[in-house]
Amino acid sequence: MRGYEFPRHYIRSVKHAISRRQRYVQYSTIAARLVRQALKSDIRADAMKRDGVQGLQMSKCS
């Protein structure tokens, strides 16, 4: 006897939600980088230190 299997539509909706979230994180990272680059030079140095810092780690979902 096999274990419980999730319905296909549920799996598709979860994968879609994960994909949407990943696209938003990428979008917000790009937007933050552009804002930092647009700052005046005296403030830009401090902001650029945060350019490589990202609180989330992205990995491919299978």
mmJSON file of the N, C-alpha and C atoms, coordinates in Angstrom:
{"data_MODEL":{"atom_site":{
"group_PDB":["ATOM","ATOM","ATOM","ATOM","ATOM","ATOM","ATOM","ATOM","ATOM","ATOM","ATOM","ATOM","ATOM","ATOM","ATOM","ATOM","ATOM","ATOM","ATOM","ATOM","ATOM","ATOM","ATOM","ATOM","ATOM","ATOM","ATOM","ATOM","ATOM","ATOM","ATOM","ATOM","ATOM","ATOM","ATOM","ATOM","ATOM","ATOM","ATOM","ATOM","ATOM","ATOM","ATOM","ATOM","ATOM","ATOM","ATOM","ATOM","ATOM","ATOM","ATOM","ATOM","ATOM","ATOM","ATOM","ATOM","ATOM","ATOM","ATOM","ATOM","ATOM","ATOM","ATOM","ATOM","ATOM","ATOM","ATOM","ATOM","ATOM","ATOM","ATOM","ATOM","ATOM","ATOM","ATOM","ATOM","ATOM","ATOM","ATOM","ATOM","ATOM","ATOM","ATOM","ATOM","ATOM","ATOM","ATOM","ATOM","ATOM","ATOM","ATOM","ATOM","ATOM","ATOM","ATOM","ATOM","ATOM","ATOM","ATOM","ATOM","ATOM","ATOM","ATOM","ATOM","ATOM","ATOM","ATOM","ATOM","ATOM","ATOM","ATOM","ATOM","ATOM","ATOM","ATOM","ATOM","ATOM","ATOM","ATOM","ATOM","ATOM","ATOM","ATOM","ATOM","ATOM","ATOM","ATOM","ATOM","ATOM","ATOM","ATOM","ATOM","ATOM","ATOM","ATOM","ATOM","ATOM","ATOM","ATOM","ATOM","ATOM","ATOM","ATOM","ATOM","ATOM","ATOM","ATOM","ATOM","ATOM","ATOM","ATOM","ATOM","ATOM","ATOM","ATOM","ATOM","ATOM","ATOM","ATOM","ATOM","ATOM","ATOM","ATOM","ATOM","ATOM","ATOM","ATOM","ATOM","ATOM","ATOM","ATOM","ATOM","ATOM","ATOM","ATOM","ATOM","ATOM","ATOM","ATOM","ATOM","ATOM","ATOM","ATOM","ATOM","ATOM","ATOM"],
"id":[1,2,3,4,5,6,7,8,9,10,11,12,13,14,15,16,17,18,19,20,21,22,23,24,25,26,27,28,29,30,31,32,33,34,35,36,37,38,39,40,41,42,43,44,45,46,47,48,49,50,51,52,53,54,55,56,57,58,59,60,61,62,63,64,65,66,67,68,69,70,71,72,73,74,75,76,77,78,79,80,81,82,83,84,85,86,87,88,89,90,91,92,93,94,95,96,97,98,99,100,101,102,103,104,105,106,107,108,109,110,111,112,113,114,115,116,117,118,119,120,121,122,123,124,125,126,127,128,129,130,131,132,133,134,135,136,137,138,139,140,141,142,143,144,145,146,147,148,149,150,151,152,153,154,155,156,157,158,159,160,161,162,163,164,165,166,167,168,169,170,171,172,173,174,175,176,177,178,179,180,181,182,183,184,185,186],
"type_symbol":["N","C","C","N","C","C","N","C","C","N","C","C","N","C","C","N","C","C","N","C","C","N","C","C","N","C","C","N","C","C","N","C","C","N","C","C","N","C","C","N","C","C","N","C","C","N","C","C","N","C","C","N","C","C","N","C","C","N","C","C","N","C","C","N","C","C","N","C","C","N","C","C","N","C","C","N","C","C","N","C","C","N","C","C","N","C","C","N","C","C","N","C","C","N","C","C","N","C","C","N","C","C","N","C","C","N","C","C","N","C","C","N","C","C","N","C","C","N","C","C","N","C","C","N","C","C","N","C","C","N","C","C","N","C","C","N","C","C","N","C","C","N","C","C","N","C","C","N","C","C","N","C","C","N","C","C","N","C","C","N","C","C","N","C","C","N","C","C","N","C","C","N","C","C","N","C","C","N","C","C","N","C","C","N","C","C"],
"label_atom_id":["N","CA","C","N","CA","C","N","CA","C","N","CA","C","N","CA","C","N","CA","C","N","CA","C","N","CA","C","N","CA","C","N","CA","C","N","CA","C","N","CA","C","N","CA","C","N","CA","C","N","CA","C","N","CA","C","N","CA","C","N","CA","C","N","CA","C","N","CA","C","N","CA","C","N","CA","C","N","CA","C","N","CA","C","N","CA","C","N","CA","C","N","CA","C","N","CA","C","N","CA","C","N","CA","C","N","CA","C","N","CA","C","N","CA","C","N","CA","C","N","CA","C","N","CA","C","N","CA","C","N","CA","C","N","CA","C","N","CA","C","N","CA","C","N","CA","C","N","CA","C","N","CA","C","N","CA","C","N","CA","C","N","CA","C","N","CA","C","N","CA","C","N","CA","C","N","CA","C","N","CA","C","N","CA","C","N","CA","C","N","CA","C","N","CA","C","N","CA","C","N","CA","C","N","CA","C","N","CA","C","N","CA","C","N","CA","C"],
"label_alt_id":[null,null,null,null,null,null,null,null,null,null,null,null,null,null,null,null,null,null,null,null,null,null,null,null,null,null,null,null,null,null,null,null,null,null,null,null,null,null,null,null,null,null,null,null,null,null,null,null,null,null,null,null,null,null,null,null,null,null,null,null,null,null,null,null,null,null,null,null,null,null,null,null,null,null,null,null,null,null,null,null,null,null,null,null,null,null,null,null,null,null,null,null,null,null,null,null,null,null,null,null,null,null,null,null,null,null,null,null,null,null,null,null,null,null,null,null,null,null,null,null,null,null,null,null,null,null,null,null,null,null,null,null,null,null,null,null,null,null,null,null,null,null,null,null,null,null,null,null,null,null,null,null,null,null,null,null,null,null,null,null,null,null,null,null,null,null,null,null,null,null,null,null,null,null,null,null,null,null,null,null,null,null,null,null,null,null],
"label_comp_id":["MET","MET","MET","ARG","ARG","ARG","GLY","GLY","GLY","TYR","TYR","TYR","GLU","GLU","GLU","PHE","PHE","PHE","PRO","PRO","PRO","ARG","ARG","ARG","HIS","HIS","HIS","TYR","TYR","TYR","ILE","ILE","ILE","ARG","ARG","ARG","SER","SER","SER","VAL","VAL","VAL","LYS","LYS","LYS","HIS","HIS","HIS","ALA","ALA","ALA","ILE","ILE","ILE","SER","SER","SER","ARG","ARG","ARG","ARG","ARG","ARG","GLN","GLN","GLN","ARG","ARG","ARG","TYR","TYR","TYR","VAL","VAL","VAL","GLN","GLN","GLN","TYR","TYR","TYR","SER","SER","SER","THR","THR","THR","ILE","ILE","ILE","ALA","ALA","ALA","ALA","ALA","ALA","ARG","ARG","ARG","LEU","LEU","LEU","VAL","VAL","VAL","ARG","ARG","ARG","GLN","GLN","GLN","ALA","ALA","ALA","LEU","LEU","LEU","LYS","LYS","LYS","SER","SER","SER","ASP","ASP","ASP","ILE","ILE","ILE","ARG","ARG","ARG","ALA","ALA","ALA","ASP","ASP","ASP","ALA","ALA","ALA","MET","MET","MET","LYS","LYS","LYS","ARG","ARG","ARG","ASP","ASP","ASP","GLY","GLY","GLY","VAL","VAL","VAL","GLN","GLN","GLN","GLY","GLY","GLY","LEU","LEU","LEU","GLN","GLN","GLN","MET","MET","MET","SER","SER","SER","LYS","LYS","LYS","CYS","CYS","CYS","SER","SER","SER"],
"label_asym_id":["A","A","A","A","A","A","A","A","A","A","A","A","A","A","A","A","A","A","A","A","A","A","A","A","A","A","A","A","A","A","A","A","A","A","A","A","A","A","A","A","A","A","A","A","A","A","A","A","A","A","A","A","A","A","A","A","A","A","A","A","A","A","A","A","A","A","A","A","A","A","A","A","A","A","A","A","A","A","A","A","A","A","A","A","A","A","A","A","A","A","A","A","A","A","A","A","A","A","A","A","A","A","A","A","A","A","A","A","A","A","A","A","A","A","A","A","A","A","A","A","A","A","A","A","A","A","A","A","A","A","A","A","A","A","A","A","A","A","A","A","A","A","A","A","A","A","A","A","A","A","A","A","A","A","A","A","A","A","A","A","A","A","A","A","A","A","A","A","A","A","A","A","A","A","A","A","A","A","A","A","A","A","A","A","A","A"],
"label_entity_id":["1","1","1","1","1","1","1","1","1","1","1","1","1","1","1","1","1","1","1","1","1","1","1","1","1","1","1","1","1","1","1","1","1","1","1","1","1","1","1","1","1","1","1","1","1","1","1","1","1","1","1","1","1","1","1","1","1","1","1","1","1","1","1","1","1","1","1","1","1","1","1","1","1","1","1","1","1","1","1","1","1","1","1","1","1","1","1","1","1","1","1","1","1","1","1","1","1","1","1","1","1","1","1","1","1","1","1","1","1","1","1","1","1","1","1","1","1","1","1","1","1","1","1","1","1","1","1","1","1","1","1","1","1","1","1","1","1","1","1","1","1","1","1","1","1","1","1","1","1","1","1","1","1","1","1","1","1","1","1","1","1","1","1","1","1","1","1","1","1","1","1","1","1","1","1","1","1","1","1","1","1","1","1","1","1","1"],
"label_seq_id":[1,1,1,2,2,2,3,3,3,4,4,4,5,5,5,6,6,6,7,7,7,8,8,8,9,9,9,10,10,10,11,11,11,12,12,12,13,13,13,14,14,14,15,15,15,16,16,16,17,17,17,18,18,18,19,19,19,20,20,20,21,21,21,22,22,22,23,23,23,24,24,24,25,25,25,26,26,26,27,27,27,28,28,28,29,29,29,30,30,30,31,31,31,32,32,32,33,33,33,34,34,34,35,35,35,36,36,36,37,37,37,38,38,38,39,39,39,40,40,40,41,41,41,42,42,42,43,43,43,44,44,44,45,45,45,46,46,46,47,47,47,48,48,48,49,49,49,50,50,50,51,51,51,52,52,52,53,53,53,54,54,54,55,55,55,56,56,56,57,57,57,58,58,58,59,59,59,60,60,60,61,61,61,62,62,62],
"pdbx_PDB_ins_code":[null,null,null,null,null,null,null,null,null,null,null,null,null,null,null,null,null,null,null,null,null,null,null,null,null,null,null,null,null,null,null,null,null,null,null,null,null,null,null,null,null,null,null,null,null,null,null,null,null,null,null,null,null,null,null,null,null,null,null,null,null,null,null,null,null,null,null,null,null,null,null,null,null,null,null,null,null,null,null,null,null,null,null,null,null,null,null,null,null,null,null,null,null,null,null,null,null,null,null,null,null,null,null,null,null,null,null,null,null,null,null,null,null,null,null,null,null,null,null,null,null,null,null,null,null,null,null,null,null,null,null,null,null,null,null,null,null,null,null,null,null,null,null,null,null,null,null,null,null,null,null,null,null,null,null,null,null,null,null,null,null,null,null,null,null,null,null,null,null,null,null,null,null,null,null,null,null,null,null,null,null,null,null,null,null,null],
"Cartn_x":[0.844,0.0,0.888,0.561,1.34,0.821,1.7,1.324,0.437,0.044,-0.829,-0.085,-0.732,-0.157,-0.994,-0.311,-1.012,-1.601,-2.75,-3.335,-2.404,-2.402,-1.507,-1.749,-3.008,-3.284,-2.699,-2.638,-2.047,-0.541,0.112,1.561,1.891,1.093,1.327,1.17,0.166,-0.051,1.071,1.601,2.719,3.965,4.237,5.396,5.254,4.045,3.804,4.05,3.608,3.813,5.3,6.039,7.482,8.164,7.771,8.348,8.064,6.839,6.457,7.294,7.495,8.281,9.732,10.301,11.677,11.812,10.834,10.877,10.788,9.984,9.867,11.18,11.824,13.1,14.141,14.171,15.109,14.795,13.519,13.097,13.504,13.247,13.559,15.062,15.848,17.304,17.812,17.284,17.681,17.259,16.044,15.554,16.407,16.775,17.608,18.975,19.542,20.841,20.759,19.69,19.528,19.355,18.622,18.445,19.781,20.571,21.88,22.786,22.731,23.565,23.118,21.862,21.335,21.587,22.081,22.317,23.455,23.456,24.563,25.839,26.97,28.245,28.593,28.211,28.558,27.804,26.622,25.82,26.045,26.432,26.556,27.565,28.677,29.718,29.166,28.407,27.824,26.79,26.003,24.952,25.54,26.632,27.226,27.837,28.149,28.646,27.582,26.325,25.218,24.816,25.466,25.041,25.139,26.166,26.334,25.618,25.035,24.384,22.965,22.654,21.301,20.893,19.734,19.28,18.738,18.423,17.848,18.817,18.767,19.584,18.647,18.923,18.062,18.594,17.697,18.082,16.979,17.355,16.416,15.53,14.243,13.264,13.055,12.989,12.765,11.363],
"Cartn_y":[-1.18,0.0,1.242,2.172,3.403,4.436,5.367,6.447,7.459,8.468,9.513,10.339,10.615,11.465,12.733,13.872,15.137,15.224,15.857,16.059,16.909,16.64,17.35,18.857,19.28,20.719,21.406,20.704,21.279,21.455,20.453,20.525,21.644,21.78,22.859,24.225,24.389,25.698,26.036,25.043,25.282,25.665,24.957,25.285,26.687,27.058,28.396,29.464,29.221,30.181,30.342,29.254,29.321,30.102,29.848,30.558,32.051,32.406,33.816,34.495,33.805,34.353,34.567,33.622,33.761,34.939,35.124,36.264,37.576,37.633,38.858,39.173,38.162,38.375,38.889,38.327,38.804,40.242,40.556,41.917,42.903,42.558,43.488,43.668,42.629,42.746,43.712,43.602,44.504,45.931,46.106,47.446,48.085,47.317,47.854,48.272,47.465,47.807,49.105,49.286,50.51,51.734,51.58,52.702,53.083,52.081,52.378,53.093,52.697,53.338,54.77,55.08,56.415,57.404,56.925,57.805,58.783,59.875,60.833,60.169,60.66,59.986,59.875,60.84,60.762,59.65,59.336,58.277,56.938,56.985,55.777,54.782,55.252,54.344,53.407,53.945,53.096,52.134,52.606,51.763,50.651,50.919,49.906,48.755,48.985,47.898,46.817,47.213,46.266,45.623,45.981,45.507,43.994,43.382,41.941,41.144,41.814,41.131,40.761,39.484,39.024,38.072,38.306,37.503,36.144,35.932,34.667,33.925,32.616,31.803,31.1,31.23,30.646,29.267,28.309,26.994,26.49,25.649,25.132,24.076,24.207,23.252,22.154,20.935,19.864,19.325],
"Cartn_z":[0.0,0.0,0.0,-0.855,-0.968,0.022,0.373,1.276,0.57,1.298,0.76,-0.275,-1.386,-2.424,-2.528,-2.583,-2.748,-4.149,-4.286,-5.618,-6.481,-7.777,-8.702,-8.693,-8.599,-8.616,-7.388,-6.267,-5.055,-5.241,-5.787,-6.014,-6.986,-8.054,-9.026,-8.372,-7.51,-6.886,-5.906,-5.212,-4.298,-5.088,-6.181,-7.018,-7.594,-7.978,-8.526,-7.459,-6.238,-5.149,-4.841,-4.847,-4.606,-5.717,-6.946,-8.088,-7.998,-7.637,-7.491,-6.411,-5.312,-4.208,-4.63,-5.377,-5.843,-6.795,-7.683,-8.607,-7.842,-6.793,-6.003,-5.291,-4.742,-4.055,-5.044,-6.246,-7.267,-7.651,-7.824,-8.167,-7.082,-5.826,-4.744,-4.577,-4.858,-4.799,-5.857,-7.07,-8.156,-7.839,-7.331,-6.999,-5.903,-4.897,-3.815,-4.343,-5.239,-5.82,-6.614,-7.378,-8.163,-7.272,-6.187,-5.259,-4.636,-4.236,-3.65,-4.637,-5.914,-6.932,-7.203,-6.96,-7.238,-6.097,-4.976,-3.833,-4.109,-3.366,-3.454,-2.948,-3.425,-3.161,-1.68,-0.861,0.56,1.291,0.852,1.483,0.782,-0.476,-1.298,-0.725,-0.181,0.321,1.397,2.335,3.384,2.812,1.877,1.298,0.438,-0.264,-1.138,-0.338,0.927,1.777,1.927,1.847,2.003,0.687,-0.411,-1.729,-1.867,-1.322,-1.452,-0.381,0.587,1.701,1.308,1.464,1.168,2.278,2.858,3.982,3.597,2.34,1.904,1.007,1.09,0.215,-0.756,-2.037,-3.056,-3.445,-3.582,-4.068,-4.984,-5.918,-6.911,-6.267,-6.46,-5.945,-6.984,-6.562,-7.542,-7.468],
"occupancy":[1.0,1.0,1.0,1.0,1.0,1.0,1.0,1.0,1.0,1.0,1.0,1.0,1.0,1.0,1.0,1.0,1.0,1.0,1.0,1.0,1.0,1.0,1.0,1.0,1.0,1.0,1.0,1.0,1.0,1.0,1.0,1.0,1.0,1.0,1.0,1.0,1.0,1.0,1.0,1.0,1.0,1.0,1.0,1.0,1.0,1.0,1.0,1.0,1.0,1.0,1.0,1.0,1.0,1.0,1.0,1.0,1.0,1.0,1.0,1.0,1.0,1.0,1.0,1.0,1.0,1.0,1.0,1.0,1.0,1.0,1.0,1.0,1.0,1.0,1.0,1.0,1.0,1.0,1.0,1.0,1.0,1.0,1.0,1.0,1.0,1.0,1.0,1.0,1.0,1.0,1.0,1.0,1.0,1.0,1.0,1.0,1.0,1.0,1.0,1.0,1.0,1.0,1.0,1.0,1.0,1.0,1.0,1.0,1.0,1.0,1.0,1.0,1.0,1.0,1.0,1.0,1.0,1.0,1.0,1.0,1.0,1.0,1.0,1.0,1.0,1.0,1.0,1.0,1.0,1.0,1.0,1.0,1.0,1.0,1.0,1.0,1.0,1.0,1.0,1.0,1.0,1.0,1.0,1.0,1.0,1.0,1.0,1.0,1.0,1.0,1.0,1.0,1.0,1.0,1.0,1.0,1.0,1.0,1.0,1.0,1.0,1.0,1.0,1.0,1.0,1.0,1.0,1.0,1.0,1.0,1.0,1.0,1.0,1.0,1.0,1.0,1.0,1.0,1.0,1.0,1.0,1.0,1.0,1.0,1.0,1.0],
"B_iso_or_equiv":[0.0,0.0,0.0,0.0,0.0,0.0,0.0,0.0,0.0,0.0,0.0,0.0,0.0,0.0,0.0,0.0,0.0,0.0,0.0,0.0,0.0,0.0,0.0,0.0,0.0,0.0,0.0,0.0,0.0,0.0,0.0,0.0,0.0,0.0,0.0,0.0,0.0,0.0,0.0,0.0,0.0,0.0,0.0,0.0,0.0,0.0,0.0,0.0,0.0,0.0,0.0,0.0,0.0,0.0,0.0,0.0,0.0,0.0,0.0,0.0,0.0,0.0,0.0,0.0,0.0,0.0,0.0,0.0,0.0,0.0,0.0,0.0,0.0,0.0,0.0,0.0,0.0,0.0,0.0,0.0,0.0,0.0,0.0,0.0,0.0,0.0,0.0,0.0,0.0,0.0,0.0,0.0,0.0,0.0,0.0,0.0,0.0,0.0,0.0,0.0,0.0,0.0,0.0,0.0,0.0,0.0,0.0,0.0,0.0,0.0,0.0,0.0,0.0,0.0,0.0,0.0,0.0,0.0,0.0,0.0,0.0,0.0,0.0,0.0,0.0,0.0,0.0,0.0,0.0,0.0,0.0,0.0,0.0,0.0,0.0,0.0,0.0,0.0,0.0,0.0,0.0,0.0,0.0,0.0,0.0,0.0,0.0,0.0,0.0,0.0,0.0,0.0,0.0,0.0,0.0,0.0,0.0,0.0,0.0,0.0,0.0,0.0,0.0,0.0,0.0,0.0,0.0,0.0,0.0,0.0,0.0,0.0,0.0,0.0,0.0,0.0,0.0,0.0,0.0,0.0,0.0,0.0,0.0,0.0,0.0,0.0],
"pdbx_formal_charge":[null,null,null,null,null,null,null,null,null,null,null,null,null,null,null,null,null,null,null,null,null,null,null,null,null,null,null,null,null,null,null,null,null,null,null,null,null,null,null,null,null,null,null,null,null,null,null,null,null,null,null,null,null,null,null,null,null,null,null,null,null,null,null,null,null,null,null,null,null,null,null,null,null,null,null,null,null,null,null,null,null,null,null,null,null,null,null,null,null,null,null,null,null,null,null,null,null,null,null,null,null,null,null,null,null,null,null,null,null,null,null,null,null,null,null,null,null,null,null,null,null,null,null,null,null,null,null,null,null,null,null,null,null,null,null,null,null,null,null,null,null,null,null,null,null,null,null,null,null,null,null,null,null,null,null,null,null,null,null,null,null,null,null,null,null,null,null,null,null,null,null,null,null,null,null,null,null,null,null,null,null,null,null,null,null,null],
"auth_seq_id":[1,1,1,2,2,2,3,3,3,4,4,4,5,5,5,6,6,6,7,7,7,8,8,8,9,9,9,10,10,10,11,11,11,12,12,12,13,13,13,14,14,14,15,15,15,16,16,16,17,17,17,18,18,18,19,19,19,20,20,20,21,21,21,22,22,22,23,23,23,24,24,24,25,25,25,26,26,26,27,27,27,28,28,28,29,29,29,30,30,30,31,31,31,32,32,32,33,33,33,34,34,34,35,35,35,36,36,36,37,37,37,38,38,38,39,39,39,40,40,40,41,41,41,42,42,42,43,43,43,44,44,44,45,45,45,46,46,46,47,47,47,48,48,48,49,49,49,50,50,50,51,51,51,52,52,52,53,53,53,54,54,54,55,55,55,56,56,56,57,57,57,58,58,58,59,59,59,60,60,60,61,61,61,62,62,62],
"auth_comp_id":["MET","MET","MET","ARG","ARG","ARG","GLY","GLY","GLY","TYR","TYR","TYR","GLU","GLU","GLU","PHE","PHE","PHE","PRO","PRO","PRO","ARG","ARG","ARG","HIS","HIS","HIS","TYR","TYR","TYR","ILE","ILE","ILE","ARG","ARG","ARG","SER","SER","SER","VAL","VAL","VAL","LYS","LYS","LYS","HIS","HIS","HIS","ALA","ALA","ALA","ILE","ILE","ILE","SER","SER","SER","ARG","ARG","ARG","ARG","ARG","ARG","GLN","GLN","GLN","ARG","ARG","ARG","TYR","TYR","TYR","VAL","VAL","VAL","GLN","GLN","GLN","TYR","TYR","TYR","SER","SER","SER","THR","THR","THR","ILE","ILE","ILE","ALA","ALA","ALA","ALA","ALA","ALA","ARG","ARG","ARG","LEU","LEU","LEU","VAL","VAL","VAL","ARG","ARG","ARG","GLN","GLN","GLN","ALA","ALA","ALA","LEU","LEU","LEU","LYS","LYS","LYS","SER","SER","SER","ASP","ASP","ASP","ILE","ILE","ILE","ARG","ARG","ARG","ALA","ALA","ALA","ASP","ASP","ASP","ALA","ALA","ALA","MET","MET","MET","LYS","LYS","LYS","ARG","ARG","ARG","ASP","ASP","ASP","GLY","GLY","GLY","VAL","VAL","VAL","GLN","GLN","GLN","GLY","GLY","GLY","LEU","LEU","LEU","GLN","GLN","GLN","MET","MET","MET","SER","SER","SER","LYS","LYS","LYS","CYS","CYS","CYS","SER","SER","SER"],
"auth_asym_id":["A","A","A","A","A","A","A","A","A","A","A","A","A","A","A","A","A","A","A","A","A","A","A","A","A","A","A","A","A","A","A","A","A","A","A","A","A","A","A","A","A","A","A","A","A","A","A","A","A","A","A","A","A","A","A","A","A","A","A","A","A","A","A","A","A","A","A","A","A","A","A","A","A","A","A","A","A","A","A","A","A","A","A","A","A","A","A","A","A","A","A","A","A","A","A","A","A","A","A","A","A","A","A","A","A","A","A","A","A","A","A","A","A","A","A","A","A","A","A","A","A","A","A","A","A","A","A","A","A","A","A","A","A","A","A","A","A","A","A","A","A","A","A","A","A","A","A","A","A","A","A","A","A","A","A","A","A","A","A","A","A","A","A","A","A","A","A","A","A","A","A","A","A","A","A","A","A","A","A","A","A","A","A","A","A","A"],
"auth_atom_id":["N","CA","C","N","CA","C","N","CA","C","N","CA","C","N","CA","C","N","CA","C","N","CA","C","N","CA","C","N","CA","C","N","CA","C","N","CA","C","N","CA","C","N","CA","C","N","CA","C","N","CA","C","N","CA","C","N","CA","C","N","CA","C","N","CA","C","N","CA","C","N","CA","C","N","CA","C","N","CA","C","N","CA","C","N","CA","C","N","CA","C","N","CA","C","N","CA","C","N","CA","C","N","CA","C","N","CA","C","N","CA","C","N","CA","C","N","CA","C","N","CA","C","N","CA","C","N","CA","C","N","CA","C","N","CA","C","N","CA","C","N","CA","C","N","CA","C","N","CA","C","N","CA","C","N","CA","C","N","CA","C","N","CA","C","N","CA","C","N","CA","C","N","CA","C","N","CA","C","N","CA","C","N","CA","C","N","CA","C","N","CA","C","N","CA","C","N","CA","C","N","CA","C","N","CA","C","N","CA","C","N","CA","C","N","CA","C"],
"pdbx_PDB_model_num":[1,1,1,1,1,1,1,1,1,1,1,1,1,1,1,1,1,1,1,1,1,1,1,1,1,1,1,1,1,1,1,1,1,1,1,1,1,1,1,1,1,1,1,1,1,1,1,1,1,1,1,1,1,1,1,1,1,1,1,1,1,1,1,1,1,1,1,1,1,1,1,1,1,1,1,1,1,1,1,1,1,1,1,1,1,1,1,1,1,1,1,1,1,1,1,1,1,1,1,1,1,1,1,1,1,1,1,1,1,1,1,1,1,1,1,1,1,1,1,1,1,1,1,1,1,1,1,1,1,1,1,1,1,1,1,1,1,1,1,1,1,1,1,1,1,1,1,1,1,1,1,1,1,1,1,1,1,1,1,1,1,1,1,1,1,1,1,1,1,1,1,1,1,1,1,1,1,1,1,1,1,1,1,1,1,1]
}}}
